[in-house]
Amino acid sequence: MIEVTSLSKTYGAKRAVNDISFTVDSGSVTGFLGPNGAGKSTTMRLILGLENPDTGTATVDGLPLAAHASPLRAVGALLDAKAVAPYRSARNHLRMLARTHRIPDSRVDEVIALTGLESVARKSAREFSLGMGQRLGIATALLGDPETLILDEPVNGLDPDGVIWVRELVKGFASEGRTVFLSSHLMSEMALTADRVIVIGRGQILADTTIDALVAGASGASVRVRSPQAAHLATILDAHDGSVAISGSDLLHIRGLDAAQVGEHAAAHGIVLHELATTGSNLESAYMELTAEAVEYRSDARPAGGAA
Ligand SMILES: Nc1ncnc2c1ncn2[C@@H]1O[C@H](COP(=O)(O)OP(=O)(O)OP(=O)(O)O)[C@@H](O)[C@H]1O
């Protein structure tokens, strides 16, 4: 578990991180979203102890990372995949790191296999494509078989196979009860990978919630439910502050409640559902709405509803 409490960091006149607090739970994947310059990398560096905060604390499993007996076994991190000596082979890079942390060479071979780098393990890092470099960065993060993974843009430069591989890797990691905190600008990928999201803008937390709740809270989002007991369900949801529109005999469109809440109210009253979905909005539009005021670097010719 990662716990960030009242964390602030200023560079000159720039308040990169402004009094933020949040928790990243173990056993799930938490996404970290925000426009360019929002403070994501700075927050990750502060958690990793690579920078000192002006105020506040960041702990991993109850301790600042530096206080862990073996930090590489506590946290595996990918911040900048290019941070590898260019003339050293991938295998040697991993072996040197392993030896300084008393990790056996057999683990190096394991992470090379796990990240699909066997055929290029003897090549020097400067010969690596962006995607291979990214895989090496992930191999480095996995080396200590850590309890927590912190990954800044892990799918950057990966091909579709690689993107799916990272998705499955981090989900599998979380399903073992470990902690995953990752940033990405790819909203569609984040929606498929993360259970929760923390959104940051101009150094402040804008949202800390589930993806379903974030999407449901955006204007335009509604929950679509089909049920043979639609009228009964409408009455119940209405009493729980849902704004309900009925179409036909079995279809409801609900605003003000997310899909999980609708499903739970239905289950509590033994109501059968034939369909339950969030419609009319997605993570990208919810994110754009949330961060509209926090975008610092925006191109003039940005299409309406376009990507950040
Ligand atoms: N070492 C530094 N010196 C000066 N300013 C910095 C430094 N690191 C970050 N900043 C500034 O702090 C702010 C937050 O930067 P940060 O890299 O944390 O954002 P980010 O959310 O990771 O952005 P991106 O998505 O573009 O990577 C930016 O305005 C950035 O220019």
The ligand as an SDF file (V2000), in Angstrom:
LIG
                    3D

 31 33  0  0  0  0  0  0  0  0999 V2000
   13.4270   19.0720  -11.8330 N   0  0  0  0  0  0  0  0  0  0  0  0
   12.5390   20.0180  -12.1280 C   0  0  0  0  0  0  0  0  0  0  0  0
   12.9050   21.3240  -12.1660 N   0  0  0  0  0  0  0  0  0  0  0  0
   12.0040   22.2890  -12.4590 C   0  0  0  0  0  0  0  0  0  0  0  0
   10.7010   22.0720  -12.7260 N   0  0  0  0  0  0  0  0  0  0  0  0
   10.2920   20.8020  -12.7110 C   0  0  0  0  0  0  0  0  0  0  0  0
   11.1720   19.7080  -12.4190 C   0  0  0  0  0  0  0  0  0  0  0  0
   10.4530   18.5610  -12.4810 N   0  0  0  0  0  0  0  0  0  0  0  0
    9.1830   18.9120  -12.7930 C   0  0  0  0  0  0  0  0  0  0  0  0
    9.0890   20.2530  -12.9330 N   0  0  0  0  0  0  0  0  0  0  0  0
    7.8630   21.0030  -13.2410 C   0  0  0  0  0  0  0  0  0  0  0  0
    6.8620   20.5490  -12.3510 O   0  0  0  0  0  0  0  0  0  0  0  0
    5.6210   20.4090  -13.0290 C   0  0  0  0  0  0  0  0  0  0  0  0
    5.1380   18.9680  -12.8990 C   0  0  0  0  0  0  0  0  0  0  0  0
    5.9630   18.1360  -13.7160 O   0  0  0  0  0  0  0  0  0  0  0  0
    5.7990   16.5650  -13.8070 P   0  0  0  0  0  0  0  0  0  0  0  0
    6.9140   16.0700  -14.6710 O   0  0  0  0  0  0  0  0  0  0  0  0
    5.6600   15.9990  -12.4460 O   0  0  0  0  0  0  0  0  0  0  0  0
    4.4090   16.4290  -14.5740 O   0  0  0  0  0  0  0  0  0  0  0  0
    3.7490   15.1580  -15.2750 P   0  0  0  0  0  0  0  0  0  0  0  0
    2.3290   15.1500  -14.8010 O   0  0  0  0  0  0  0  0  0  0  0  0
    4.5540   13.9540  -15.0240 O   0  0  0  0  0  0  0  0  0  0  0  0
    3.7950   15.5620  -16.8110 O   0  0  0  0  0  0  0  0  0  0  0  0
    3.9520   14.6670  -18.1540 P   0  0  0  0  0  0  0  0  0  0  0  0
    2.6450   14.0050  -18.3650 O   0  0  0  0  0  0  0  0  0  0  0  0
    4.2120   15.7220  -19.1870 O   0  0  0  0  0  0  0  0  0  0  0  0
    5.0980   13.7350  -17.9340 O   0  0  0  0  0  0  0  0  0  0  0  0
    5.8560   20.8500  -14.4660 C   0  0  0  0  0  0  0  0  0  0  0  0
    5.4790   22.1960  -14.5970 O   0  0  0  0  0  0  0  0  0  0  0  0
    7.3410   20.6770  -14.6360 C   0  0  0  0  0  0  0  0  0  0  0  0
    7.8500   21.5830  -15.6020 O   0  0  0  0  0  0  0  0  0  0  0  0
  1  2  1  0
  2  3  1  0
  2  7  2  0
  3  4  2  0
  4  5  1  0
  5  6  2  0
  6  7  1  0
  6 10  1  0
  7  8  1  0
  8  9  2  0
  9 10  1  0
 10 11  1  0
 11 12  1  0
 11 30  1  0
 12 13  1  0
 13 14  1  0
 13 28  1  0
 14 15  1  0
 15 16  1  0
 16 17  2  0
 16 18  1  0
 16 19  1  0
 19 20  1  0
 20 21  2  0
 20 22  1  0
 20 23  1  0
 23 24  1  0
 24 25  2  0
 24 26  1  0
 24 27  1  0
 28 29  1  0
 28 30  1  0
 30 31  1  0
M  END
$$$$
